[in-house]
């Protein structure tokens, strides 16, 4: 009887030991890997994921997984990163980002962006039960009375809560100390005189310099909103490290030598927002709206705005501007992309960092429009490997999160997209999404 009792105890002891053969929570096997670093595609690779992180990358089969996804004939890229996001309804918008493989976002202020609203968005992004991207964000806007964004979006801003109105340089020291108590990536500073007429005075250089100086003292950075070469040069004169728009900048590499010297001295990062140019033109291109409608993700009431006579008139005025600016009788989207991407390619090849953003707004839609941003770069002549790097690794680098995000490398957070088609053949194949993975967990996508 005693021996039988011992045998039972031994059996129970060993049966309670976890199955050591299940080393990984998830394995993606035999996949074509585009890791986001700019390296060429690797074939027949297996990725092992444990506790939300990449634990193994091997050219042979990885054994011992609770779940295996067969990646044969498919393509794995890092989760995408939209570096210029606004949202007034994150519970609705966040699942759309994840649906389109955008697993991280950078929110650059907004009329609802109080400290409490930022905290709610961070909390939402830090859980994985409901689809939501990981959230990074700036401080509230630092701007001045009558300037953007208050001028542009009237009646929605509250000084000291969703925006800080600079009245003199003396208050800047305390404001910077105040915002850096929170987990911000940097300070959002609006320099520009627009974005639309009637024009206002740009922020004085002394204010820009002071914000940058205090940001450095408080171990943070400035993300400056600029919309032309003059404002870019003002930012460079202050030594600002991050620009949240490229749209409006147009470099002449023979004429703008002084500005270029300053860029190469400061070596800032740029967040592109070419989608601004496309978004406002949507009412003139019904086929673009039809493509969105087929996605069955966005509300028909919103899509119907493209037929509004006021929006059509605004788009027609913008098209007249482009014809005059580019000196062409007929404008294609490629024309708008090419002259901007040509400049970006030169700086990019000289080591200036570019990351992709969209500036969510009129027909700039959560998740989907980051793919449009990538397509704009392809239209402009950028190669697909570099486009993917800008949308993944470079974006994480701008957030100072490249040690944990932005590429498929050992030890990093397992944010990945499995694609059915090769994005190196055509960047629009990033929309051929099979599976979205965030922190090692398969994410629920929107049912169509």
N, C-alpha and C positions, 0 to 999 in steps of 0.2 A: 504493500500500500504506500509505504514511504517512497519507494522508487518511482511509482506512478505519479505521485505528487510532484516530485522533482522534475520528471519529464514534462509535466503540464506547465510548470513554472518556466522551464527552459524554452518551451514552445511559445509561451506568451511573451517572453522577453524578446525573442528574435522576431516574432511577428509584429512587435511594436516599433522595430527599427525601420526608419524610412527606407524606401527602395533607392539605393544609391545609384542604380542604373539610370534614373531620370535626373541627369545632371542639369539639363536645360529646361526652362519653361516652354520655349518655342525655338524651333529651327526652321529657317528658310533654306531649302536645299537646292543645289544644282542651278543656281540663278546667275544671270549676267549682272555683274556688280559695277555700278557707277558710283564711286564712293563720295563724290562731292568735293574732293581736294583738287580736282583738275587732272588727275591721273587718267590714263586711258582705261577703257572698260576691261574688266577681268571676267573671264568666262568660267562656267562650272564651279561656282563658289558656294559654300555653305556658311550660313551665319547662325551662330548659337546665341541665344538671349537668355539671361538669367537675372532675376530681380530687377527687371526693367532696363538692364544695360547689356551692351554687346560684350559677350564673354568669349567668343571664339569666331575667327574668320579663317576658313580652311579651304584648300582646293580639293580635299577629299570629303567623303561623307562624314557627317557628325552624328554619332550615335548617342542615344540616351536622352530623348526629348519627350515631354508630356504631349506636345503637339508639333506636327511637322506640316509645313506648307511646301508643296512641290513647286519649285520655281523654274522648272524646265521650260525653256522658250520664253521666259519672262525676264523683266528688267527691274533691278532694285536700285532706288535712289534715296538720298536722305529726305526726311520730311522737309517741306518747303517753309520759307520764312518770309512773311510780308512785313517789311520794315517801315510802313507808313499806314497806320490804321486809325480810323475813327469809328465809333459805334455808339448809338443812342439806345440800343436794345441788344445787349450782348447775349442774353439768353436765346434770342432768335438767331443772331449772327454767328455765334461761335460754332454751332454744329455745321454751318455752311462752310466755314473755313476748313474744318476737319474733313468734311465730305470731299473737298478738293485737295486734300493732302497737305494743307497748310497747318502744320503742327506747332508753330510758334509765331507770335505776332509782336509788333512794337507799336504801342499806342502813343501817338504824339499829341496828346491833349484833346480837348473837346468841351462843349458847353456843359456836359454833365459830369465832367471829370474833377469832382471833389476828391479829397483823400478817401472818403468813405466809398465812393463809386470805384475808384482804383482798387481799393482793398477787396471789394466784392468781385471784381473781375479777376484779380490774382487768385482768390480762393477758388473761383470757378475753374480756372486753368490748372490749378494744382490737384484737382481730382480727375479720375479717369472713368468714372461710371457714366457720366453724361459727356458726349463728345465736346471737347473744348481745347483750344490751343494753349500752350504755355504762354503766359503774358509777361512782357516787358513793357515799361512805359517811361515817359519823361515826367517832369514836373508839369504843373499847369503852365499855360502860356505866360511868358514875361513879355508884355507889350506896353503900349501907351494909349491914352484916351483917344478914341476916334480912329484907331488903327485896326488892321486885320488881327484877329478874326472878328472882333466886335463890330467893325464896320461892315463886314461881309455877311454876318449872321446876326442881325439886329435883335435885341431884346432877350437874349438867351444867356447872358454872361453875368457873373456875380464876382465883383472884385474881392479878392481875399479868399475865395472858395474855388472857383473854376478858372480864374484868371488873376494875374497880378499886374496892376497898372503902375508903371514906373513914372514917378513924378519928379524925382531928382536922384542923383547918384548916391546920396547919403543913405537912402533906404535899402539899397541893393545888398549891402553886407548882411543885414538882418534877414532879408527875404531868402537869400541863398542858404543861410544857416537853417532857416525854417524848413525849406523844402528838402534839404539833404538829411533831415531826420527820418525821412521815409525811403523805402527801397526803390528809388528812381535810378534809371540808367543815365540820366543827365537832365539838363535844363532846356526847355523849349523856349527859344528866343526869336521873336518876330522882328526882323529888320526892315522888311519890304515896305514899299509905298503904295501897294495895291491891295488885292491883285487886279482890281478893275478901277476904271475912272469913276468918280473924280479922284485924282491922285492926292496923296497926303505927303507930308515930309517923312523921309526915312528916319529911323531911330538915330539920334546923335551918336557919333563915334565914341564920345566919352562914356555913354551908357553901355555900349557894346563892350568896350575895353574893361569897364568895371565888372560887368557880369562875368566875363571870362576870367578876370583876376581872382574874383571871389570863388568862382567854381574850382579853380586850381587849389586855392587855399583849403577848400572843403572836400577835396579829393573826389571831384566829379567832373563832368564834361558838359559842354554846351552843344546843343543841336539847333543850328540857326536856320531859320526860314528865310530864304533868299529867292529872288525871282528874276535877276538879271546880272550882268557882269559887274555893274557898279556895286551892288549889294554883296556879291561874292568877294570883291576886293576889300570891302569894308570888313567882312568877316575874316579874311586873311590878314588884314592889318592888325586885328585883335588877337590873331593866333588861334582862332576857333578850329576845333578838330573835326567837326561833323556838320554836313550840310544836308538838309532834309528834302531838298528838291534839286533836280537838274533842269527841269523845264524852265525856259526863259534864259538860260545861259547859252551863249553862242560864241565860241572862241574862234578867233582868227590867229593861227599860229605864227603868222608873219607880223601882224600888227600888235597883238596883245602880249608882247614879250614881258612887260613889267608884271602884269597879272600872272602870267605863267611862271615867272621867277618866284613869285610869292606862293603860288600853289605848290611848286616843287620844294620850297623851303619849309612850309607848314606841313605838307603831305597829309591833307585831310582825307576823311572818307566821305563819299557821296552816296546818298540814298536816291535812286532814280524814281521818278514818278511820270514816266512817259504816258501812262494811262490817262492823265488829265487831258492830254491833247486828243486822245481817241474818245474818251467818255463824252465830251461835249459835242462830238460829231455824230453820235448815235442816231439822232432824229433824221439825218440825211441818208442813212444806210439801213433800210428796213430788213435787209438780209442778216445784219448783225443781231437785230432784235429777234428775228425768227430763230436764229441759232440759240439764243438764250431761252426762248420759249420751249424749244425742244429739250432743254435740260430738265424741265419740270421741277425746278428748285426754287425759282423766284416768283414772287407774287404777280399775278397778271395786272393788278391795279398799278403796280410800279412800272411794269413794262409798257403799259398804255401811255405813260408820260411821253414816250418818244413821238406820239402823234399830236401832242399839244402844240397849237400854233405858235405860242410864245417861245417854246423850246426850239421849234423848227426855225423860227426867225433868228434866234440867237446863234444857232448852228450855221445858218446861212451867212450871218455876219462874220463868224469865225472863219468860214471857208474863204470869204473875200479877203480877210487878213492874210491867210496862208498864201493865196494867189499873189498878193502884192509882195509879201515877205520873201517868198521863194521865187518870185518872178516866173510863174508858170500859169498857163491858161487852164490846165486841168490838174487837179491835185489828187494823188492817191495816198493811202496811208503810208506806203513805203517812202514817199517823199518827205513826210513829216518825221518819220523815224530815222531816215538815212543821215541827214545833216547833223542830227544830235549824236547818233551812234558813232559816226565818223570821228567826232571829237573825243567821245568817251573811249574809243578803242586806242587812240594815241596815248591818253593819260593812263589807261589800264595797262598797256604794254610797258609803260614807264614806272609801273609799280604803285599807282594810286588805286586805293581800294574803292570798289563800287559794289553796293548791295541793292537789291530790288525792293521797291515799295510801290504802292498804288495810290494812296491818298483817297480812301473810300469816300465816294460822293456820287454825283450825278452819273449814272450808268458806269460806276466803278463799284463792282459788286463783291461782297465777301467771298474770298476763296477763288472764285472763277477768274477774276480780273488779274490775279497774279500770273495766271497762265497767259492772259492777253499781254501782260507786260513782257513776259519772256518772248512771246511771238513778235512783239515790236522790235526787240533786239535782233531776232533772227532776220526780220525784214530789213533791218539796218546793216546786216552783214556780219554780226557777231556769231562765232561758232558755238555749237550747242554745249560743248563741255564747259566753256567759260560762262555761258548763261546759267547753267545748273550750279556752277560754283558760286556765282553772284547771289543766287536764290537760296543758297544753303550755307556753305562754309563762310563766305565773306560776310553774310548777314550775322552769323554767330560771332564773327570776329568784331564787328562793329558794336555788338552788345557785350563784348569781353566775355563771351560764353563759349569760345571755340574749344576749350578744354573738355566741355561736356556735350556740346551740340554742334550741328552743322555738317557732320560727315559720318560715314559708316566706318568707324575705327574702334579697335578694342578699348573697352573701358568707358565709352561714351553712351549717353542715353539712347535707347533704341527707338528713335523716331525715324520711320522709314515708309516709303511708298513702293508697293509692288505694282509694276505696270505690265500691261499686256502687249505693248508695242515699244519699239526702240526709240527713245527720245533723241538719240544721236543721228537718226535719219531725218527726223522732223520734230521740232520742239513741241508742236501741238500734241504729240503722242504722250506728253505728260498728263493729258486728260484721259488717257485710256487706263484708268485706275482699276486695279483688281482688288487691292487691299491696302488700307491705311493702318499703320501701327504707331501708337504713341506710348512711350515708356514701356515698350515690350508687349503691350496689350492691343489686340485687334479692335479697331474702333467701328462702331456702328455708323453706317453711312445713311444718307437720306434715301428713303424708298421712293422710286419714281413710278 
